[in-house]
Amino acid sequence: MLSGFSGAGTTRARGVQVVVVVVLIGLRNLPLAEIAHRSWQLYKQSPTTHHLDAARHAVQSFHSSARRNAGPLKVQSELEKRIAAIPIERFRNFCIVAHVDHGKSTLSDRLLEITGTIQPGGNKQILDKLDVERERGITVKAQTCTMIYNYKGEDYLLHLVDTPGHVDFRAEVSRSYASCGGALLLVDASQGVQAQTVANFYLAFSQNLHLIPVINKIDLPSADPQMALEAIENAFELDPDKAVLVSAKTGVNVEALLPAVVQQIPAPVGDHTKPLQLLLVDSWYDNYRGVILLVRIFEGQVKAGDHIRSFATGIKYIVGEVGIMYPDEKAQTVLRAGQLGYIHFNPGMKRSSEAKVGDTYTTIGSEKLVQPLPGFEEPKAMVFVAAYPVDQSLYEHLEDSIEQIMLNDRSVTVQKENSEALGGGWRLGFLGTLHCSVFEDRLRQEHGASIIITPPTVPFNVIYKDGTSTIIRNPNEFPDPSDFKVVEVQEPYVEVTITLPDEYVGRIMELCQSNRGDHKETIFFTAAQVILKYYLPLANLVDDFFGKLKGATKGYATLDYEDAGFRRASIGKLQLLVNKVPVDAVARVVHTSQFERVGKEWVQKFREHVDRQNFEIVIQAAVGKKIVARETIKPFRKDVLAKLHASDVSRRRKLLEKQKAGKKRMRAVGNVIIDQSAFQKFLAK
């Protein structure tokens, strides 16, 4: 705080400087402006008045230093003056929800172009910030953008949220709904209503959002808008006359969407004169500023310099900067009720764990005047994998890479573990298999990591005789069948919704039955589209069920699922043994009906990647003490009979028995040397 005084040290007013420093230390708890004023009064009363110039320089230097620590003074830009003139009655907060790959990000680009937020013909998928999002053409993280739209001579402030479409990222969609008053329900004209469309509709309906149906991709040769309109009327009871038919790619009729948003979606409710009530919607990490919060202001207003407190953690912060996404960060002097924007603190929030999504913040002193807003349920990890570096010398680099990605993805859980076969690694928890795949891609692309990922597993619930229960996430910790303390073992089930053409119904019902599915209901909601609902074990779902579903329907089926709790199951731990020694990295919990099939696949596949040794290698798959499959790799053998030409058979037998005894002794004392590349090839998909 006194760093600004260092400049005065070069002058001859050393006596004045010492006095001023002492006084400033005594006034350090006062506001900066008051400190500067009192210091100047002291200078004028000082006997060393011939050094007033040096004193003036010292005070000015201190004042400028204090201003720097408080943040630069903001001057209202033309954009902010335009926003300040818009009352809350002309705010509209809305999001775009749809099934994956129905054109949400493309439609967002067109809306940004129409409102002049971005220039036409620029970068595609402006709101998809991650490389993996652009590469795969999917949205992984919800993004927001502020737009100004002039309708009938009046400016409207629109806040758009582009949400993910895949079921793994439903938590992102749920958070987006909490900050919006309505949504554009996007349906592909060539595919119609899909599984995630149904799930998004019910999620929005439960939060009382106003939905505007939008039929996209009407320019495709295979488009059937009438079929899509009938589907939304039959499935959701939405008025097809209010639907807007657009082509986000070509821009056809997209300009009709924004008037519909203004007319149909209600304005947010709030009063900027009340105490601050701020909801944390999302957060991300910046290397220089710390954690940046995406917030929705429900009541009051927030500006740089405000002291605010978190209801969840009780920690106090000083706001360093507030702003809007337009579409990149644009600093503002104030955010008021009804707005969506970002804030970061000074000093910055360093731990992303402090930013609890769904938390409420208010200004210090208003805690008893403000009620915390209902938060969000934290997403639970449903799929677990073990991750190991290809080379243990890269362990620290991989650990840093995982921590960097987790700063922006708090839904990943991590726990260190160690494998005798693969060395040090981590047990990672994800929301689903796509979430796991995206995380792996980001490690490879953004950080150049070389990583081994084990097949996905799910948590199991073990109930003991004393009434206690434990959730097992690591297959190596699963109890043996001989453990008499265990009463029951349960596995997680999910309710699966599959949308598909009616010609594939029989084939998909067979697929579900073969994966231990329990049929719930069949809905024929159009002449050609069918919805199947099944209860499936989550373990079967993560075992490439989606790939099998796409293959069986030529890519036309779509899938959505939600948690259906635990059910009693007949399952056990399948282990791979090499010369009777378990390979811990390959353990897996499977259903009793799959022991022999999976065990046989394991031993045959592992045999292909293990080199021959000087002694016999026995590869076995075992459940407890029961061996369900076996393969043997014969040892290298010297031809001990080569020097015998016409010898007696007893002589030959004696040499062979001697060789056999030597091999047996070698196997007893020797260790099987399995190269790490063998595990990499075995665990590769």
C-alpha positions in Angstrom: 0.0 0.0 0.0 3.0 2.3 0.7 4.8 1.3 -2.4 3.9 4.7 -4.0 6.1 6.4 -1.4 9.3 4.9 -2.8 9.6 7.7 -5.4 9.9 10.3 -2.6 13.0 8.6 -1.3 15.1 10.2 -4.1 14.2 13.7 -2.9 15.8 15.6 0.0 12.5 15.7 2.0 13.6 12.6 4.0 12.2 14.1 7.3 8.8 14.8 5.7 8.8 11.3 4.2 9.4 9.6 7.6 6.6 11.6 9.3 4.2 10.9 6.5 4.9 7.2 6.5 4.4 7.0 10.3 1.1 8.8 10.0 -0.1 6.7 7.1 0.6 3.5 9.1 -1.6 4.9 11.8 -4.4 5.7 9.3 -4.2 2.5 7.4 -7.7 1.4 8.4 -9.3 4.6 6.8 -10.5 4.9 3.2 -7.8 5.8 0.7 -9.2 9.2 -0.1 -9.3 10.1 3.6 -5.7 9.0 4.1 -4.6 11.2 1.2 -6.5 14.2 2.5 -5.2 14.0 6.1 -1.7 13.4 4.8 -1.8 16.6 2.7 -3.0 18.5 5.8 -0.1 17.2 7.7 2.4 18.3 5.0 1.0 21.9 5.0 1.5 22.0 8.8 5.1 20.6 8.7 7.9 23.0 9.6 9.9 21.8 6.6 7.6 23.8 4.2 10.4 24.4 1.8 10.0 20.7 0.9 6.3 21.0 -0.1 7.1 20.1 -3.7 8.6 16.8 -2.6 5.7 16.2 -0.2 3.2 16.9 -2.9 5.0 14.4 -5.2 4.9 11.8 -2.4 1.2 12.1 -1.8 0.4 12.1 -5.5 2.5 9.0 -5.9 0.8 7.3 -3.0 -2.7 8.2 -4.3 -1.9 6.8 -7.7 -0.6 3.6 -6.1 -3.8 3.2 -4.1 -5.9 3.7 -7.3 -3.9 1.0 -9.0 -4.7 -1.5 -6.3 -8.3 -0.6 -6.3 -8.5 -1.2 -10.1 -8.6 1.3 -13.0 -11.3 4.0 -13.0 -14.0 2.9 -15.5 -15.5 5.4 -18.0 -18.8 4.4 -19.4 -18.5 3.3 -23.0 -21.2 3.9 -25.7 -22.2 0.2 -25.3 -22.7 0.6 -21.6 -24.6 3.8 -21.9 -26.9 2.1 -24.3 -27.4 -0.8 -21.9 -28.0 1.5 -18.9 -30.9 3.1 -20.8 -32.7 -0.2 -21.1 -35.2 -0.9 -18.2 -35.5 -4.4 -16.8 -38.9 -4.8 -18.5 -37.0 -5.0 -21.8 -34.6 -7.7 -20.7 -35.0 -11.2 -22.1 -33.0 -14.2 -20.8 -33.3 -17.3 -22.9 -31.3 -20.5 -23.9 -31.3 -22.9 -26.8 -31.9 -26.5 -26.0 -32.0 -29.5 -28.3 -30.7 -33.0 -29.0 -27.0 -33.2 -29.8 -26.1 -32.0 -33.3 -29.4 -30.3 -34.1 -27.7 -27.0 -34.8 -27.7 -25.0 -31.5 -24.2 -23.4 -32.0 -24.9 -22.6 -35.6 -28.2 -20.9 -34.7 -26.4 -18.9 -32.0 -23.9 -17.6 -34.6 -26.8 -16.4 -36.8 -28.5 -14.6 -33.8 -25.2 -12.9 -32.9 -24.8 -11.7 -36.5 -28.4 -10.4 -36.7 -27.9 -8.3 -33.6 -24.5 -7.0 -34.8 -22.6 -8.6 -31.9 -20.3 -10.3 -34.4 -19.5 -9.7 -38.0 -21.2 -12.0 -40.6 -19.0 -14.6 -42.2 -16.4 -14.7 -39.4 -15.4 -17.7 -37.2 -17.9 -20.5 -37.0 -19.3 -21.7 -33.6 -18.3 -18.5 -31.7 -19.6 -19.9 -28.4 -17.7 -23.2 -28.7 -14.5 -22.2 -27.0 -12.8 -25.6 -26.6 -10.8 -27.3 -29.4 -12.6 -30.6 -28.7 -16.0 -28.8 -29.2 -15.0 -27.5 -32.6 -13.4 -30.8 -33.7 -16.4 -33.0 -32.7 -19.0 -30.4 -33.5 -20.6 -30.7 -30.1 -21.1 -28.3 -27.2 -19.5 -29.5 -23.9 -19.7 -26.4 -21.7 -22.6 -23.9 -21.6 -21.7 -20.4 -22.8 -23.5 -17.1 -22.6 -23.6 -14.0 -24.7 -25.3 -10.6 -24.3 -27.0 -9.0 -27.4 -28.8 -5.7 -28.0 -31.7 -6.0 -30.4 -33.8 -3.0 -31.6 -37.4 -4.0 -31.9 -40.0 -1.4 -33.1 -37.6 1.5 -32.2 -36.8 0.3 -28.7 -33.6 -1.5 -27.5 -33.9 -4.9 -25.8 -31.2 -6.6 -23.9 -31.0 -10.3 -24.7 -29.0 -12.8 -22.8 -28.4 -16.0 -24.8 -27.1 -19.3 -23.3 -25.9 -22.0 -25.6 -26.3 -25.4 -23.8 -24.8 -28.9 -24.4 -27.1 -31.4 -26.1 -25.6 -34.7 -24.8 -27.1 -36.4 -21.8 -23.7 -36.5 -20.0 -23.8 -32.7 -19.6 -27.4 -32.4 -18.4 -26.1 -30.5 -15.3 -25.0 -27.7 -17.6 -28.5 -27.5 -19.1 -30.1 -27.5 -15.6 -27.9 -24.5 -14.5 -28.7 -22.6 -17.7 -32.5 -23.0 -17.1 -32.1 -21.5 -13.6 -30.8 -18.2 -15.2 -33.4 -18.0 -18.0 -37.0 -17.1 -18.4 -37.6 -19.1 -21.6 -36.0 -21.4 -24.2 -35.9 -22.1 -27.9 -36.7 -25.8 -28.2 -34.8 -26.8 -31.4 -35.9 -29.8 -33.5 -34.1 -31.1 -36.6 -36.5 -31.2 -39.5 -34.9 -34.3 -41.0 -34.8 -36.3 -37.7 -37.7 -35.0 -35.7 -38.1 -35.3 -31.9 -35.1 -37.2 -30.4 -34.4 -38.7 -27.0 -32.6 -35.6 -25.6 -35.3 -33.3 -27.0 -37.8 -35.2 -24.8 -35.5 -35.0 -21.7 -34.9 -31.3 -22.2 -38.6 -30.5 -22.6 -39.5 -32.1 -19.3 -36.6 -30.5 -17.6 -37.7 -27.0 -18.9 -41.4 -27.8 -18.2 -40.5 -28.6 -14.5 -38.9 -25.2 -14.1 -41.9 -23.3 -15.7 -39.9 -22.0 -18.7 -41.7 -20.6 -21.7 -40.8 -22.7 -24.7 -40.7 -21.5 -28.3 -40.6 -24.5 -30.8 -38.1 -24.0 -33.6 -37.8 -26.4 -36.6 -34.2 -26.2 -37.9 -32.5 -27.5 -41.1 -35.4 -27.0 -43.4 -33.0 -26.5 -46.3 -31.9 -30.2 -46.3 -33.3 -32.4 -49.1 -34.4 -35.0 -46.4 -36.2 -32.3 -44.3 -39.8 -33.0 -43.4 -41.0 -30.0 -41.4 -44.6 -31.2 -41.3 -43.5 -34.4 -39.6 -41.5 -32.4 -37.0 -44.4 -30.1 -36.3 -46.7 -33.1 -35.7 -44.1 -34.7 -33.5 -43.9 -31.6 -31.2 -47.6 -31.3 -31.0 -48.2 -35.0 -30.2 -45.2 -35.4 -27.8 -45.2 -32.0 -26.0 -48.7 -30.5 -26.8 -47.0 -27.4 -28.1 -48.9 -25.2 -30.6 -47.4 -25.9 -34.0 -48.7 -22.5 -35.3 -46.3 -20.8 -32.9 -43.3 -22.7 -34.2 -40.6 -20.9 -36.3 -39.2 -22.7 -39.3 -35.5 -21.8 -39.9 -32.3 -22.9 -41.5 -29.5 -21.8 -39.2 -26.9 -22.7 -41.8 -28.2 -20.6 -44.6 -29.9 -18.0 -42.3 -33.4 -18.5 -43.8 -36.1 -17.0 -41.6 -33.8 -16.7 -38.6 -34.7 -13.0 -38.3 -38.2 -14.1 -37.3 -36.9 -15.7 -34.1 -35.9 -12.6 -32.1 -39.3 -10.9 -32.4 -40.8 -14.2 -31.1 -38.4 -14.1 -28.2 -39.3 -10.5 -27.4 -43.1 -11.1 -27.6 -43.3 -14.5 -25.9 -40.5 -14.9 -23.3 -41.3 -12.9 -20.1 -38.9 -10.3 -18.7 -37.0 -11.1 -15.5 -38.2 -9.7 -12.2 -35.9 -7.7 -10.0 -35.1 -4.3 -8.4 -31.7 -2.8 -8.6 -32.3 -0.7 -5.5 -32.7 -3.7 -3.2 -29.7 -5.5 -1.4 -27.6 -7.6 -3.8 -28.8 -11.2 -4.5 -26.5 -12.9 -7.0 -26.6 -16.5 -8.2 -23.4 -18.3 -9.3 -24.2 -20.1 -12.5 -20.8 -21.3 -13.7 -17.1 -20.6 -13.3 -13.8 -21.0 -15.2 -10.1 -20.4 -14.3 -7.8 -17.8 -15.6 -4.1 -18.0 -15.0 -3.7 -14.3 -14.2 -7.0 -13.4 -12.5 -7.9 -16.6 -10.8 -11.5 -18.0 -10.8 -13.9 -16.0 -12.9 -17.6 -16.3 -12.1 -20.6 -16.3 -14.5 -23.4 -14.8 -12.4 -27.1 -13.9 -12.7 -28.2 -10.8 -10.7 -31.6 -11.4 -9.2 -31.8 -8.3 -7.0 -29.6 -5.2 -6.5 -26.5 -4.4 -8.4 -22.7 -5.2 -8.2 -19.7 -3.1 -9.2 -15.9 -3.1 -8.8 -14.9 -2.4 -5.2 -17.9 -4.0 -3.6 -17.3 -6.2 -0.6 -19.4 -9.4 -1.0 -19.8 -12.6 0.9 -20.6 -16.2 -0.1 -23.6 -17.9 1.7 -22.1 -21.4 1.1 -18.5 -20.8 2.3 -18.9 -17.5 4.3 -15.7 -16.2 2.6 -15.5 -12.4 1.9 -14.3 -11.1 -1.4 -13.6 -7.7 -3.0 -15.0 -7.4 -6.5 -12.2 -6.5 -8.9 -14.1 -6.3 -12.2 -17.6 -6.9 -13.5 -18.6 -7.2 -17.2 -20.7 -9.0 -19.8 -19.9 -11.5 -22.5 -20.2 -9.7 -25.8 -19.3 -12.3 -27.0 -15.9 -12.0 -25.3 -15.4 -10.3 -22.0 -16.3 -6.6 -21.9 -15.8 -4.8 -18.6 -18.6 -2.7 -17.3 -19.0 -0.3 -14.4 -22.0 -2.1 -12.9 -24.2 -5.2 -13.3 -27.8 -4.8 -12.2 -30.8 -6.9 -11.5 -31.9 -9.1 -14.4 -28.5 -9.2 -16.1 -26.1 -12.1 -16.8 -22.4 -11.4 -16.7 -19.1 -12.2 -15.2 -17.2 -11.0 -12.1 -13.8 -11.7 -10.7 -12.2 -10.6 -7.5 -9.1 -8.6 -6.4 -7.2 -10.3 -4.9 -8.4 -13.2 -7.1 -10.1 -16.4 -6.0 -7.4 -18.9 -6.3 -9.2 -22.2 -5.5 -11.9 -23.2 -7.9 -13.4 -25.3 -5.1 -14.5 -22.1 -3.4 -16.8 -21.3 -6.4 -19.7 -23.6 -5.6 -22.1 -23.6 -8.5 -25.6 -22.6 -7.3 -24.2 -20.5 -4.4 -25.7 -17.1 -3.5 -23.6 -13.9 -2.9 -24.6 -10.6 -1.3 -22.9 -7.5 0.0 -21.4 -7.5 3.5 -24.0 -6.3 5.9 -27.0 -7.5 3.9 -26.7 -11.2 4.9 -29.8 -11.0 7.1 -31.8 -9.1 4.5 -31.3 -11.6 1.7 -32.4 -15.2 1.4 -30.1 -17.7 -0.4 -31.5 -18.9 -3.7 -32.3 -22.6 -4.2 -29.1 -24.0 -5.5 -28.3 -26.9 -7.9 -27.7 -30.6 -7.1 -24.0 -31.3 -7.7 -23.7 -33.8 -10.5 -22.5 -37.3 -9.3 -19.8 -39.3 -11.1 -21.4 -42.3 -12.8 -18.4 -43.8 -14.7 -14.9 -44.5 -13.3 -11.7 -45.2 -15.0 -8.1 -45.6 -13.9 -5.5 -43.4 -15.7 -1.7 -44.0 -15.8 1.1 -42.2 -17.6 2.7 -44.3 -20.4 6.1 -43.5 -18.8 6.3 -43.0 -15.0 8.8 -40.2 -15.6 5.9 -38.2 -17.0 3.8 -38.6 -13.8 4.2 -35.0 -12.6 3.5 -33.6 -16.0 0.3 -35.6 -16.3 -0.8 -34.7 -12.7 -0.4 -31.0 -13.6 -2.4 -31.5 -16.8 -5.3 -33.2 -14.9 -5.3 -30.4 -12.3 -5.4 -27.7 -15.0 -8.4 -29.2 -16.8 -10.2 -29.8 -13.5 -10.0 -26.1 -12.8 -12.6 -25.6 -15.5 -14.4 -29.0 -15.0 -15.3 -29.5 -11.3 -17.6 -32.5 -12.1 -14.5 -34.7 -12.5 -13.5 -36.6 -9.3 -9.9 -37.7 -8.8 -8.2 -40.1 -6.3 -4.6 -41.3 -6.5 -4.0 -45.0 -6.7 -1.1 -47.3 -7.5 -0.8 -50.4 -9.7 2.0 -53.0 -9.6 1.7 -53.4 -13.3 1.3 -49.8 -14.5 2.8 -47.8 -11.6 1.3 -44.6 -10.1 -2.0 -43.3 -11.5 -5.4 -41.9 -10.6 -9.0 -43.1 -10.3 -11.1 -40.6 -12.2 -14.9 -40.2 -12.0 -17.0 -38.8 -14.9 -20.6 -38.1 -15.6 -20.7 -40.5 -18.5 -18.6 -42.2 -21.3 -18.6 -39.1 -23.6 -17.5 -36.9 -20.7 -14.6 -39.4 -20.1 -13.7 -39.3 -23.9 -13.8 -35.5 -24.0 -11.5 -35.3 -20.9 -9.1 -37.8 -22.5 -9.0 -35.8 -25.8 -8.4 -32.5 -23.9 -5.4 -34.1 -22.1 -3.9 -35.2 -25.4 -4.6 -32.1 -27.4 -4.2 -29.3 -24.9 -1.4 -30.8 -22.8 0.3 -33.4 -25.1 -0.2 -36.1 -22.5 0.5 -39.8 -23.2 -2.0 -41.7 -21.1 -3.3 -45.2 -20.5 -7.0 -45.4 -19.7 -8.6 -48.6 -18.3 -12.1 -49.7 -19.4 -14.9 -47.8 -17.6 -16.4 -49.2 -14.4 -19.4 -48.1 -12.3 -19.9 -47.8 -8.5 -21.4 -50.8 -6.6 -23.2 -50.8 -3.2 -22.1 -53.6 -0.8 -24.4 -54.2 2.2 -23.0 -56.0 5.3 -24.6 -58.1 8.0 -24.3 -55.3 10.6 -26.5 -53.1 8.4 -23.7 -50.8 7.1 -23.1 -50.3 3.4 -20.2 -49.1 1.3 -20.0 -47.7 -2.2 -17.2 -49.5 -4.1 -15.7 -47.5 -7.0 -12.5 -49.5 -7.5 -13.0 -53.1 -8.7 -9.9 -54.2 -6.7 -11.8 -53.4 -3.5 -14.8 -55.5 -4.4 -15.3 -58.3 -1.8 -14.6 -61.9 -2.6 -17.5 -64.4 -2.8 -16.1 -66.1 0.3 -16.6 -63.0 2.4 -19.3 -64.1 4.9 -19.9 -60.6 6.2 -21.5 -59.5 2.9 -25.3 -59.9 2.7 -26.1 -58.3 -0.6 -24.4 -56.6 -3.5 -26.3 -53.9 -5.6 -25.5 -52.3 -8.9 -26.8 -49.0 -10.4 -29.6 -49.0 -12.9 -30.7 -46.3 -15.3 -33.9 -45.6 -17.1 -33.1 -45.5 -20.8 -35.2 -43.7 -23.4 -34.5 -44.7 -27.0 -36.1 -42.9 -29.9 -35.9 -44.8 -33.2 -37.7 -45.6 -36.5 -40.4 -48.2 -36.1 -38.6 -50.7 -38.5 -35.8 -51.3 -35.9 -38.0 -51.9 -32.9 -37.6 -55.7 -32.8 -33.8 -55.5 -33.2 -33.4 -52.9 -30.4 -35.6 -54.9 -28.1 -33.4 -57.9 -28.6 -30.3 -55.7 -27.9 -31.8 -54.4 -24.6 -32.8 -57.9 -23.5 -29.3 -59.3 -24.2 -28.0 -56.5 -22.0 -30.2 -57.5 -19.1 -32.8 -54.8 -19.8 -36.2 -54.6 -18.1 -38.9 -53.3 -20.5 -40.9 -50.4 -19.1 -43.1 -49.1 -22.0 -43.3 -48.5 -25.7 -44.8 -45.3 -27.1 -45.8 -44.8 -30.8 -45.9 -41.0 -31.0 -45.8 -40.7 -34.8 -46.5 -43.0 -37.7 -42.8 -43.8 -38.1 -41.2 -42.9 -34.7 -41.2 -45.0 -31.6 -40.0 -44.4 -28.0 -38.7 -47.4 -26.1 -38.2 -47.2 -22.3 -36.0 -49.7 -20.5 -34.3 -50.2 -17.2 -30.7 -51.1 -17.9 -27.7 -51.9 -15.7 -25.3 -48.9 -15.9 -22.4 -51.3 -16.3 -23.9 -52.6 -19.6 -24.7 -49.1 -20.8 -21.1 -47.9 -20.5 -19.9 -51.1 -22.2 -20.3 -49.5 -25.7 -24.1 -49.9 -25.6 -24.5 -46.6 -27.6 -22.1 -47.9 -30.3 -24.1 -51.1 -30.6 -27.3 -49.1 -30.7 -26.1 -46.9 -33.6 -24.8 -50.0 -35.5 -28.1 -51.8 -35.2 -30.1 -48.9 -36.4 -27.7 -47.5 -39.0 -27.2 -44.4 -36.9 -30.9 -43.4 -36.7 -31.5 -44.2 -33.0 -30.9 -41.7 -30.2 -30.5 -42.4 -26.5 -31.1 -40.6 -23.2 -30.9 -41.9 -19.6 -31.4 -40.9 -16.0 -30.5 -42.5 -12.7 -32.9 -45.2 -11.5 -31.1 -46.2 -8.2 -29.5 -49.4 -7.1 -30.9 -53.0 -7.5 -29.8 -56.3 -6.1 -27.5 -58.1 -8.6 -25.6 -61.4 -9.0 -22.2 -60.0 -9.8 -18.6 -60.8 -9.0 -15.0 -59.6 -9.5 -13.2 -61.1 -12.5 -9.4 -61.1 -12.3 -6.6 -61.8 -14.7 -3.8 -64.0 -13.3 -0.4 -64.4 -14.8 1.3 -67.5 -13.3 -1.2 -67.2 -10.4 -0.4 -63.6 -9.7 -3.3 -61.1 -10.1 -2.8 -58.2 -12.5 -4.5 -55.4 -10.5 -5.0 -53.0 -13.4 -7.3 -55.4 -15.3 -9.8 -56.4 -12.5 -13.4 -55.8 -13.4 -16.9 -56.5 -11.8 -19.2 -58.4 -14.2 -22.5 -60.3 -14.0 -22.3 -64.0 -13.3 -23.7 -64.8 -16.8 -20.7 -63.1 -18.4 -17.8 -64.7 -16.4 -16.8 -67.3 -19.0 -17.4 -65.1 -22.1 -15.4 -62.1 -20.8 -12.8 -64.4 -19.2 -12.1 -66.2 -22.5 -11.8 -62.9 -24.3 -9.3 -61.6 -21.8 -6.9 -64.5 -21.8 -7.0 -64.8 -25.6 -6.3 -61.1 -26.1 -3.7 -60.9 -23.4 -1.8 -63.9 -24.8 -1.3 -62.0 -28.1 0.6 -59.2 -26.4 2.9 -61.2 -24.0 6.3 -62.3 -25.2 7.5 -65.9 -24.7 9.9 -66.5 -21.8 12.3 -69.3 -20.9 9.6 -70.9 -18.8 5.9 -71.6 -19.2 3.5 -68.7 -18.7 -0.1 -69.5 -17.6 -2.7 -66.8 -18.2 -6.0 -67.4 -16.3 -9.3 -65.6 -15.7 -10.6 -66.2 -12.2 -13.6 -65.4 -10.0 -12.5 -65.9 -6.4 -10.8 -69.3 -6.5 -12.7 -70.5 -9.5 -10.8 -70.5 -12.9 -13.1 -69.7 -15.8 -10.6 -69.5 -18.7 -7.0 -70.4 -19.3 -4.3 -69.9 -22.0 -0.7 -71.2 -21.9 2.3 -69.6 -23.6 4.9 -72.4 -24.2 8.5 -71.6 -23.1 11.6 -71.4 -25.4 13.1 -74.9 -25.5 16.5 -76.2 -26.4 16.5 -79.3 -28.4 18.2 -81.6 -25.9 17.7 -84.6 -28.2 19.7 -83.1 -31.1 23.0 -84.9 -30.1 21.2 -88.3 -29.8 21.0 -90.4 -33.0 20.3 -94.0 -32.2 20.0 -93.9 -28.4 17.7 -95.9 -26.2 14.2 -94.4 -25.4 15.1 -94.4 -21.7 18.0 -92.1 -22.4 15.7 -89.7 -24.3 13.2 -89.7 -21.6 15.8 -89.0 -19.0 17.0 -85.9 -20.8 13.5 -84.6 -21.3 12.6 -85.1 -17.7 15.7 -83.3 -16.7 14.8 -80.4 -18.9 11.2 -80.4 -17.6 12.5 -80.2 -14.0 14.8 -77.3 -14.9 11.9 -75.4 -16.4 9.7 -76.0 -13.4 12.5 -74.8 -11.1 12.9 -71.7 -13.3 9.2 -70.9 -13.2 9.3 -71.2 -9.4 12.1 -68.6 -8.9 11.7 -66.5 -12.0 9.4 -63.5 -12.5 7.3 -63.0 -15.6 8.6 -59.9 -17.4 5.7 -58.2 -19.1 6.5 -55.1 -21.0 4.2 -52.1 -20.3 3.3 -51.9 -24.0 1.5 -55.2 -23.5 -0.9 -53.6 -21.0 -1.3 -50.6 -23.3 -2.3 -52.8 -26.2 -4.6 -55.0 -24.0 -6.4 -52.0 -22.6 -6.7 -50.2 -25.9 -10.2 -50.0 -27.4 
